[in-house]
């Protein structure tokens, strides 16, 4: 009996390998699940980065990153993984991953293959399926597309000593060439697959420099798929391109394959009996025929009756609003709407989406009236997006029925995913990706637009200072947010000089002693703002002023910053951008107060 280890990185759900693990167990094999590094996110990020490995997002005005970008694996954790695999002594290691970590995965697999030279290593999932060449340098085979049937055949062939190279859906390297076998038709009868393995024996995870003998997925909510496939074909998304693996084979699958209602409810009953209190439908869209959804939500209400999350297909809800009624009666608690762009022209021509802003706003209002918690998703930082497209998107976001503090407005930095039409288009045009700073500024504008009128928004959007220092927009949001129900207070904030607001808030955050850069007219106009702090010295580029005193305060040159007690500089000059660049270049540890 073979020992198979299913291994994945930064994915607590991993429903694919959980199902395959159960399937192989049911067929007499012995499997273990190893989750290397947990999904983790950090919203205490101070500055964006240009090329995040995973998603970089702004959620309700807070910069956030996750997975490898905030919790990279350590050499010690890699060694822990190798030692743990040695204890299991697997015959086969089946590695699954998304595309984000392709090259990091290759390094990890190289460490595994070096230690376990005689172990068969197989890779699958979105990353290996779209870029098998990256994995074949260190893996024996890559499984392309859905893996249940190929894995059963590969394991059987391994145990029987049968040649594996004729198995459908596999890619391998031979004599320097990559050989791609034909793909089999996707399975339509999904009921034949078992439910995923959750919180059972032989499940481990490695994180925080430790090995945990438990399932990393906590029992706060149960992930389930009611079917497979995405009815969308968005140019930026890998899920909608999955069917392209089958182009030209005569085996193109239907966009959506649903499990029977009985099969879904049976799984959820077991989850409920286990103690789960919330259900997460992980389908790209929880869709199907009207009859199918009517039966699903009826059975769910009668037999499960737990709050749940699901994505819905906007056009279907518009055409059949009763579906939303059935879902809400069954227990719908929250949903997400992928808007991506509020510019209809950009959405249609670049993202290849056939839904308009007006239709999205209509559906959003339908959910809102029923009290459903909403996540609204936009993509920002696309080099093909114009200023006009961005303004349209921000204006559209300002019209969303968004309850601040309950709902989430989420702005993603564009990720160029492999084998997607958008990625190929950007390659053809040879367009560089937008810098992290420029993306962050554009993303923060969405939130500013929620709280300010059009003229104020344009004033902030055109500010050279904020474009260079977008993190200061968070200071504005702290003033603006929560004010919608208090119009007089909000109007006072909006009518105030926003740079003065930023200055006041920044002064509150720094130490008691500061430096002031500038001694001219801007200093005279703004010095009163700084008198809440002790002023250590005035800084000026004009050497003729050095050594003099103004308002009883010594004037010094820029070199004074090298050894000053204070590490905060309040810029009082009409040449603020130039001075800011000078400080950032020479004294990167200095905090700049605009």
C-alpha positions as semicolon CSV with decimal commas, in nm:
position;residue;x (nm);y (nm);z (nm)
1;X;0,000;0,000;0,000
2;X;0,148;0,331;-0,111
3;X;0,191;0,630;0,117
4;X;0,089;0,954;-0,049
5;X;0,143;1,298;0,096
6;X;-0,069;1,582;-0,039
7;X;0,118;1,907;0,019
8;X;0,007;2,266;-0,037
9;X;0,118;2,616;0,065
10;X;-0,081;2,905;0,214
11;X;-0,418;2,742;0,153
12;X;-0,631;2,631;0,447
13;X;-0,927;2,541;0,220
14;X;-0,750;2,332;-0,045
15;X;-1,073;2,148;-0,126
16;X;-0,915;1,978;-0,428
17;X;-0,650;1,786;-0,236
18;X;-0,888;1,723;0,055
19;X;-1,124;1,547;-0,187
20;X;-0,842;1,355;-0,359
21;X;-0,701;1,246;-0,024
22;X;-1,038;1,098;0,072
23;X;-1,078;0,940;-0,272
24;X;-0,742;0,763;-0,251
25;X;-0,810;0,651;0,106
26;X;-1,141;0,504;-0,010
27;X;-0,951;0,313;-0,279
28;X;-0,719;0,143;-0,033
29;X;-0,424;0,382;-0,024
30;X;-0,277;0,569;0,273
31;X;-0,270;0,949;0,249
32;X;-0,163;1,240;0,465
33;X;-0,236;1,610;0,423
34;X;0,039;1,862;0,498
35;X;-0,037;2,232;0,490
36;X;0,282;2,437;0,471
37;X;0,225;2,786;0,613
38;X;-0,118;2,914;0,707
39;X;-0,315;3,181;0,530
40;X;-0,235;3,501;0,717
41;X;-0,283;3,873;0,653
42;X;-0,148;4,194;0,803
43;X;-0,321;4,533;0,793
44;X;-0,044;4,715;0,980
45;X;0,151;4,766;0,657
46;X;0,298;5,117;0,628
47;X;0,407;5,128;0,265
48;X;0,301;4,941;-0,053
49;X;0,547;4,733;-0,250
50;X;0,580;4,732;-0,626
51;X;0,571;4,359;-0,695
52;X;0,385;4,168;-0,426
53;X;0,390;3,791;-0,461
54;X;0,034;3,758;-0,334
55;X;-0,257;4,001;-0,334
56;X;-0,195;4,351;-0,204
57;X;-0,522;4,523;-0,119
58;X;-0,673;4,822;0,055
59;X;-0,973;4,734;0,273
60;X;-1,181;5,026;0,396
61;X;-0,879;5,252;0,370
62;X;-0,625;5,016;0,533
63;X;-0,335;4,876;0,334
64;X;-0,318;4,499;0,367
65;X;-0,100;4,215;0,243
66;X;-0,092;3,846;0,310
67;X;0,061;3,504;0,270
68;X;0,426;3,501;0,159
69;X;0,453;3,881;0,154
70;X;0,398;3,908;0,530
71;X;0,474;3,556;0,652
72;X;0,742;3,400;0,430
73;X;0,858;3,054;0,510
74;X;1,189;3,027;0,689
75;X;1,481;2,788;0,627
76;X;1,400;2,633;0,963
77;X;1,039;2,569;0,855
78;X;1,161;2,410;0,532
79;X;1,380;2,181;0,740
80;X;1,082;2,101;0,966
81;X;0,885;2,006;0,654
82;X;1,165;1,779;0,532
83;X;1,195;1,613;0,872
84;X;0,820;1,561;0,891
85;X;0,817;1,403;0,545
86;X;1,100;1,176;0,658
87;X;0,880;1,053;0,945
88;X;0,597;0,971;0,705
89;X;0,831;0,812;0,447
90;X;0,602;0,878;0,151
91;X;0,622;0,695;-0,179
92;X;0,453;0,983;-0,360
93;X;0,439;1,356;-0,284
94;X;0,152;1,534;-0,460
95;X;0,203;1,911;-0,450
96;X;-0,080;2,157;-0,527
97;X;-0,062;2,534;-0,560
98;X;-0,199;2,846;-0,721
99;X;0,006;3,057;-0,962
100;X;0,126;3,327;-0,722
101;X;0,414;3,126;-0,582
102;X;0,534;2,946;-0,895
103;X;0,901;3,032;-0,859
104;X;0,911;3,007;-0,479
105;X;0,739;2,668;-0,513
106;X;1,010;2,556;-0,751
107;X;1,275;2,635;-0,487
108;X;1,077;2,449;-0,219
109;X;1,028;2,145;-0,441
110;X;1,397;2,142;-0,524
111;X;1,472;2,107;-0,152
112;X;1,221;1,821;-0,130
113;X;1,350;1,640;-0,437
114;X;1,711;1,673;-0,320
115;X;1,624;1,507;0,010
116;X;1,386;1,243;-0,137
117;X;1,548;1,143;-0,464
118;X;1,354;0,818;-0,499
119;X;1,012;0,962;-0,417
120;X;0,773;1,030;-0,705
121;X;0,687;1,402;-0,703
122;X;0,374;1,519;-0,884
123;X;0,244;1,877;-0,911
124;X;-0,105;2,004;-0,989
125;X;-0,345;2,295;-0,943
126;X;-0,368;2,630;-1,119
127;X;0,004;2,708;-1,103
128;X;0,140;2,381;-1,242
129;X;-0,150;2,343;-1,490
130;X;-0,082;2,681;-1,652
131;X;0,299;2,675;-1,621
132;X;0,410;2,309;-1,612
133;X;0,754;2,398;-1,745
134;X;0,841;2,575;-1,417
135;X;0,765;2,259;-1,217
136;X;0,908;1,994;-1,448
137;X;1,263;2,090;-1,358
138;X;1,203;1,937;-1,015
139;X;0,886;1,724;-1,049
140;X;0,841;1,395;-1,229
141;X;0,494;1,477;-1,360
142;X;0,246;1,764;-1,372
143;X;-0,126;1,690;-1,370
144;X;-0,313;1,941;-1,585
145;X;-0,675;2,023;-1,502
146;X;-0,884;1,825;-1,257
147;X;-0,681;1,561;-1,082
148;X;-0,905;1,291;-0,933
149;X;-0,896;1,040;-1,219
150;X;-0,532;1,104;-1,319
151;X;-0,414;1,065;-0,958
152;X;-0,598;0,735;-0,918
153;X;-0,432;0,605;-1,236
154;X;-0,086;0,740;-1,143
155;X;-0,094;0,577;-0,800
156;X;-0,222;0,248;-0,944
157;X;0,048;0,249;-1,212
158;X;0,315;0,327;-0,953
159;X;0,209;0,036;-0,732
160;X;0,183;-0,207;-1,022
161;X;0,505;-0,094;-1,188
162;X;0,315;0,004;-1,502
163;X;0,438;0,274;-1,741
164;X;0,284;0,610;-1,645
165;X;0,361;0,815;-1,954
166;X;0,041;0,720;-2,134
167;X;-0,194;0,858;-1,868
168;X;-0,420;1,139;-1,982
169;X;-0,387;1,489;-1,831
170;X;-0,021;1,455;-1,746
171;X;0,278;1,655;-1,870
172;X;0,637;1,537;-1,836
173;X;0,983;1,607;-1,967
174;X;1,162;1,355;-2,191
175;X;1,497;1,406;-2,363
176;X;1,476;1,780;-2,301
177;X;1,129;1,814;-2,454
178;X;0,800;1,870;-2,273
179;X;0,543;1,605;-2,359
180;X;0,177;1,696;-2,313
181;X;-0,065;1,405;-2,312
182;X;-0,424;1,447;-2,421
183;X;-0,679;1,557;-2,163
184;X;-0,983;1,354;-2,075
185;X;-1,330;1,504;-2,061
186;X;-1,415;1,664;-1,728
187;X;-1,637;1,453;-1,507
188;X;-1,999;1,571;-1,517
189;X;-2,127;1,345;-1,241
190;X;-1,967;1,518;-0,942
191;X;-2,172;1,313;-0,696
192;X;-1,932;1,024;-0,741
193;X;-1,658;1,216;-0,557
194;X;-1,641;1,193;-0,177
195;X;-1,664;1,487;0,061
196;X;-1,336;1,657;0,155
197;X;-1,129;1,532;0,446
198;X;-1,161;1,779;0,736
199;X;-1,028;1,755;1,094
200;X;-0,930;1,391;1,079
201;X;-0,616;1,188;1,141
202;X;-0,304;1,242;0,934
203;X;-0,359;1,613;0,881
204;X;-0,072;1,847;0,976
205;X;0,038;2,203;0,925
206;X;0,368;2,383;0,963
207;X;0,388;2,748;1,065
208;X;0,552;2,969;1,328
209;X;0,855;2,736;1,317
210;X;0,644;2,448;1,451
211;X;0,473;2,132;1,330
212;X;0,110;2,107;1,440
213;X;-0,069;1,771;1,435
214;X;-0,406;1,921;1,353
215;X;-0,607;2,074;1,070
216;X;-0,517;2,440;1,012
217;X;-0,871;2,521;0,907
218;X;-1,061;2,629;1,216
219;X;-1,417;2,518;1,276
220;X;-1,558;2,868;1,240
221;X;-1,702;2,803;0,895
222;X;-1,733;2,510;0,660
223;X;-1,612;2,548;0,298
224;X;-1,820;2,370;0,035
225;X;-1,853;2,359;-0,344
226;X;-2,201;2,306;-0,485
227;X;-2,044;2,259;-0,826
228;X;-1,743;2,332;-1,042
229;X;-1,669;2,580;-1,317
230;X;-1,717;2,952;-1,364
231;X;-1,982;3,096;-1,596
232;X;-1,771;3,410;-1,638
233;X;-1,480;3,466;-1,875
234;X;-1,315;3,774;-1,726
235;X;-0,984;3,855;-1,894
236;X;-0,788;3,890;-1,567
237;X;-0,902;3,570;-1,393
238;X;-0,762;3,217;-1,409
239;X;-1,087;3,045;-1,309
240;X;-1,271;3,152;-1,622
241;X;-0,982;3,031;-1,840
242;X;-0,974;2,677;-1,694
243;X;-1,186;2,549;-1,979
244;X;-0,919;2,668;-2,225
245;X;-0,704;2,372;-2,120
246;X;-0,953;2,166;-2,321
247;X;-0,971;2,382;-2,634
248;X;-0,931;2,186;-2,957
249;X;-0,983;1,851;-2,788
250;X;-1,354;1,815;-2,858
251;X;-1,397;1,776;-2,482
252;X;-1,475;2,133;-2,379
253;X;-1,675;2,112;-2,057
254;X;-1,993;2,303;-1,982
255;X;-1,925;2,631;-1,798
256;X;-2,089;2,497;-1,485
257;X;-2,133;2,145;-1,347
258;X;-2,351;2,115;-1,039
259;X;-2,367;1,846;-0,775
260;X;-2,714;1,717;-0,699
261;X;-2,902;1,899;-0,426
262;X;-2,920;1,575;-0,229
263;X;-2,542;1,537;-0,246
264;X;-2,476;1,895;-0,128
265;X;-2,728;1,877;0,158
266;X;-2,589;1,541;0,270
267;X;-2,241;1,692;0,306
268;X;-2,372;1,998;0,490
269;X;-2,570;1,785;0,733
270;X;-2,246;1,612;0,831
271;X;-2,076;1,949;0,871
272;X;-2,361;2,072;1,090
273;X;-2,346;1,758;1,304
274;X;-1,971;1,816;1,346
275;X;-2,042;2,156;1,498
276;X;-1,993;2,407;1,219
277;X;-2,204;2,721;1,264
278;X;-2,145;2,897;0,931
279;X;-2,129;2,774;0,571
280;X;-1,906;2,923;0,301
281;X;-2,007;2,835;-0,054
282;X;-1,673;2,862;-0,237
283;X;-1,820;2,851;-0,589
284;X;-1,712;3,132;-0,821
285;X;-2,086;3,183;-0,859
286;X;-2,353;2,982;-0,680
287;X;-2,566;2,943;-0,988
288;X;-2,769;2,686;-1,176
289;X;-3,117;2,652;-1,319
290;X;-3,396;2,831;-1,139
291;X;-3,544;2,496;-1,047
292;X;-3,212;2,374;-0,907
293;X;-3,164;2,683;-0,687
294;X;-3,525;2,673;-0,567
295;X;-3,476;2,316;-0,445
296;X;-3,131;2,385;-0,299
297;X;-3,244;2,682;-0,089
298;X;-3,565;2,508;0,018
299;X;-3,374;2,205;0,144
300;X;-3,107;2,426;0,300
301;X;-3,370;2,625;0,493
302;X;-3,546;2,312;0,616
303;X;-3,243;2,096;0,702
304;X;-2,937;2,318;0,750
305;X;-3,064;2,662;0,851
306;X;-2,718;2,807;0,920
307;X;-2,601;3,151;0,804
308;X;-2,399;3,130;0,486
309;X;-2,185;3,323;0,236
310;X;-2,215;3,285;-0,142
311;X;-2,131;3,468;-0,463
312;X;-2,422;3,518;-0,703
313;X;-2,432;3,580;-1,076
314;X;-2,551;3,940;-1,111
315;X;-2,746;3,889;-1,433
316;X;-2,931;3,591;-1,290
317;X;-3,040;3,790;-0,984
318;X;-3,158;4,075;-1,207
319;X;-3,358;3,838;-1,425
320;X;-3,488;3,624;-1,138
321;X;-3,498;3,837;-0,820
322;X;-3,695;3,562;-0,645
323;X;-3,366;3,365;-0,623
324;X;-3,234;3,630;-0,386
325;X;-3,552;3,596;-0,179
326;X;-3,507;3,220;-0,151
327;X;-3,142;3,261;-0,051
328;X;-3,223;3,518;0,218
329;X;-3,498;3,300;0,362
330;X;-3,252;3,010;0,370
331;X;-2,996;3,209;0,571
332;X;-2,785;3,421;0,335
333;X;-2,571;3,641;0,560
334;X;-2,306;3,791;0,334
335;X;-2,192;3,811;-0,027
336;X;-1,936;3,981;-0,248
337;X;-1,977;4,164;-0,577
338;X;-1,679;4,170;-0,812
339;X;-1,715;4,508;-0,981
340;X;-1,348;4,552;-1,084
341;X;-1,413;4,875;-1,277
342;X;-1,687;5,135;-1,258
343;X;-1,614;5,240;-1,616
344;X;-1,849;5,047;-1,844
345;X;-1,624;5,097;-2,149
346;X;-1,314;4,979;-1,965
347;X;-1,498;4,688;-1,804
348;X;-1,632;4,571;-2,139
349;X;-1,323;4,627;-2,358
350;X;-1,042;4,540;-2,116
351;X;-1,192;4,306;-1,857
352;X;-1,437;4,145;-2,105
353;X;-1,729;4,172;-1,865
354;X;-2,085;4,209;-1,997
355;X;-2,234;4,373;-1,687
356;X;-2,289;4,747;-1,650
357;X;-2,242;4,974;-1,350
358;X;-2,614;5,047;-1,348
359;X;-2,695;4,675;-1,327
360;X;-2,442;4,626;-1,045
361;X;-2,584;4,919;-0,849
362;X;-2,934;4,778;-0,891
363;X;-2,834;4,436;-0,756
364;X;-2,627;4,591;-0,477
365;X;-2,933;4,787;-0,364
366;X;-3,139;4,465;-0,370
367;X;-2,891;4,297;-0,133
368;X;-2,862;4,610;0,080
369;X;-3,237;4,640;0,135
370;X;-3,238;4,284;0,270
371;X;-2,960;4,363;0,518
372;X;-2,699;4,140;0,356
373;X;-2,338;4,217;0,450
374;X;-2,152;4,322;0,134
375;X;-1,797;4,313;0,004
376;X;-1,741;4,528;-0,305
377;X;-1,430;4,442;-0,508
378;X;-1,245;4,670;-0,751
379;X;-0,915;4,623;-0,935
380;X;-0,677;4,916;-0,951
381;X;-0,330;4,965;-1,094
382;X;-0,401;4,847;-1,448
383;X;-0,158;5,021;-1,689
384;X;-0,438;5,032;-1,948
385;X;-0,663;5,234;-1,714
386;X;-0,686;5,607;-1,787
387;X;-0,749;5,889;-1,540
388;X;-1,103;5,913;-1,677
389;X;-1,159;5,541;-1,611
390;X;-1,034;5,583;-1,255
391;X;-1,259;5,881;-1,188
392;X;-1,559;5,691;-1,324
393;X;-1,480;5,400;-1,094
394;X;-1,445;5,624;-0,789
395;X;-1,772;5,800;-0,872
396;X;-1,947;5,466;-0,912
397;X;-1,812;5,347;-0,576
398;X;-1,952;5,660;-0,412
399;X;-2,302;5,552;-0,525
400;X;-2,282;5,202;-0,375
401;X;-2,513;5,131;-0,080
402;X;-2,221;5,083;0,156
403;X;-2,265;5,083;0,533
404;X;-1,934;5,205;0,671
405;X;-1,823;4,973;0,950
406;X;-2,036;4,682;0,828
407;X;-1,962;4,643;0,458
408;X;-1,619;4,630;0,298
409;X;-1,484;4,820;0,000
410;X;-1,181;4,626;-0,124
411;X;-0,937;4,758;-0,384
412;X;-0,702;4,495;-0,527
413;X;-0,371;4,567;-0,693
414;X;-0,381;4,405;-1,037
415;X;-0,204;4,070;-1,046
416;X;-0,090;3,955;-1,388
417;X;-0,193;3,590;-1,376
418;X;-0,048;3,343;-1,630
419;X;-0,238;3,237;-1,938
420;X;-0,508;3,503;-1,902
421;X;-0,609;3,728;-2,195
422;X;-0,521;4,041;-1,998
423;X;-0,170;3,918;-1,922
424;X;-0,113;3,833;-2,288
425;X;-0,242;4,176;-2,389
426;X;-0,006;4,354;-2,151
427;X;0,283;4,146;-2,283
428;X;0,198;4,237;-2,642
429;X;0,189;4,607;-2,559
430;X;0,505;4,571;-2,345
431;X;0,346;4,777;-2,069
432;X;0,515;4,785;-1,728
433;X;0,300;4,724;-1,423
434;X;0,193;5,027;-1,221
435;X;0,419;5,103;-0,924
436;X;0,296;5,016;-0,577
437;X;0,290;5,383;-0,476
438;X;0,080;5,488;-0,778
439;X;-0,159;5,197;-0,724
440;X;-0,193;5,284;-0,356
441;X;-0,272;5,648;-0,433
442;X;-0,540;5,547;-0,684
443;X;-0,683;5,288;-0,445
444;X;-0,708;5,538;-0,160
445;X;-0,896;5,779;-0,386
446;X;-1,192;5,538;-0,386
447;X;-1,230;5,585;-0,011
448;X;-1,177;5,960;-0,018
449;X;-1,452;5,984;-0,282
450;X;-1,697;5,818;-0,042
451;X;-1,683;6,117;0,190
452;X;-1,608;6,427;-0,016
453;X;-1,784;6,617;-0,291
454;X;-1,658;6,623;-0,650
455;X;-1,456;6,950;-0,630
456;X;-1,278;6,840;-0,312
457;X;-1,209;6,499;-0,464
458;X;-1,055;6,662;-0,773
459;X;-0,845;6,887;-0,553
460;X;-0,705;6,590;-0,363
461;X;-0,664;6,377;-0,677
462;X;-0,453;6,644;-0,847
463;X;-0,234;6,706;-0,543
464;X;0,131;6,637;-0,622
465;X;0,200;6,592;-0,254
466;X;-0,057;6,316;-0,202
467;X;0,052;6,137;-0,519
468;X;0,400;6,111;-0,371
469;X;0,277;6,041;-0,018
470;X;-0,050;5,845;-0,051
471;X;-0,025;5,708;0,304
472;X;-0,128;6,053;0,428
473;X;-0,470;5,994;0,270
474;X;-0,534;5,751;0,555
475;X;-0,511;6,048;0,790
476;X;-0,783;6,220;0,588
477;X;-1,000;5,910;0,606
478;X;-0,976;5,908;0,984
479;X;-1,132;6,254;0,973
480;X;-1,390;6,174;0,706
481;X;-1,505;5,825;0,806
482;X;-1,804;5,792;1,031
483;X;-1,920;6,142;0,949
484;X;-2,190;6,059;0,694
485;X;-2,460;6,066;0,959
486;X;-2,335;6,400;1,094
487;X;-2,360;6,634;0,798
488;X;-2,254;6,952;0,977
489;X;-1,935;6,789;1,104
490;X;-1,865;6,633;0,767
491;X;-1,914;6,965;0,588
492;X;-1,673;7,130;0,831
493;X;-1,409;6,866;0,756
494;X;-1,463;6,890;0,381
495;X;-1,447;7,270;0,377
496;X;-1,132;7,273;0,589
497;X;-0,791;7,279;0,428
498;X;-0,712;6,909;0,405
499;X;-0,338;6,961;0,433
500;X;-0,392;7,138;0,765
501;X;-0,597;6,838;0,883
502;X;-0,312;6,606;0,786
503;X;-0,062;6,828;0,963
504;X;-0,261;6,834;1,286
505;X;-0,307;6,457;1,289
506;X;0,059;6,389;1,208
507;X;0,174;6,626;1,482
508;X;-0,037;6,426;1,726
509;X;0,147;6,109;1,631
510;X;0,512;6,223;1,655
511;X;0,736;6,286;1,955
512;X;0,726;6,611;2,154
513;X;1,030;6,767;1,984
514;X;1,029;6,842;1,609
515;X;1,225;7,025;1,341
516;X;1,075;7,281;1,102
517;X;1,209;7,310;0,748
518;X;1,150;7,659;0,611
519;X;1,189;8,016;0,732
520;X;0,999;8,219;0,470
521;X;0,638;8,310;0,401
522;X;0,507;7,953;0,434
523;X;0,673;7,934;0,775
524;X;0,499;8,253;0,887
525;X;0,163;8,118;0,761
526;X;0,190;7,778;0,926
527;X;0,422;7,808;1,227
528;X;0,127;7,837;1,465
529;X;0,039;7,474;1,385
530;X;0,375;7,352;1,514
531;X;0,377;7,541;1,843
532;X;0,200;7,248;2,011
533;X;0,544;7,085;2,001
534;X;0,892;7,188;2,113
535;X;1,082;7,312;1,808
536;X;1,443;7,195;1,820
537;X;1,567;7,394;1,519
538;X;1,467;7,554;1,189
539;X;1,620;7,405;0,874
540;X;1,690;7,603;0,557
541;X;1,891;7,538;0,241
542;X;2,007;7,902;0,235
543;X;2,354;7,891;0,393
544;X;2,348;8,266;0,462
545;X;2,078;8,206;0,727
546;X;2,268;7,931;0,910
547;X;2,354;8,027;1,267
548;X;2,091;8,305;1,283
549;X;1,780;8,289;1,500
550;X;1,415;8,337;1,406
551;X;1,147;8,360;1,674
552;X;1,426;8,269;1,914
553;X;1,492;7,939;1,732
554;X;1,826;7,852;1,576
555;X;1,845;7,816;1,194
556;X;2,063;7,529;1,066
557;X;2,140;7,357;0,739
558;X;2,020;7,017;0,617
559;X;2,325;6,844;0,768
560;X;2,175;6,915;1,110
561;X;1,940;6,621;1,051
562;X;2,231;6,376;1,081
563;X;2,263;6,416;1,457
564;X;1,939;6,584;1,563
565;X;1,743;6,455;1,862
566;X;1,417;6,478;1,671
567;X;1,336;6,247;1,382
568;X;1,030;6,442;1,260
569;X;1,038;6,736;1,020
570;X;0,742;6,972;0,965
571;X;0,781;7,123;0,616
572;X;0,677;7,491;0,602
573;X;0,784;7,584;0,252
574;X;0,635;7,646;-0,093
575;X;0,903;7,403;-0,221
576;X;0,757;7,117;-0,021
577;X;0,787;6,848;-0,291
578;X;1,153;6,926;-0,356
579;X;1,233;6,932;0,016
580;X;1,042;6,609;0,072
581;X;1,250;6,439;-0,199
582;X;1,570;6,579;-0,048
583;X;1,483;6,441;0,295
584;X;1,372;6,102;0,164
585;X;1,692;6,068;-0,040
586;X;1,940;6,172;0,230
587;X;1,756;6,087;0,552
588;X;1,511;5,798;0,491
589;X;1,454;5,747;0,865
590;X;1,309;6,096;0,909
591;X;0,930;6,130;0,942
592;X;0,794;6,404;0,716
593;X;0,500;6,612;0,835
594;X;0,342;6,790;0,534
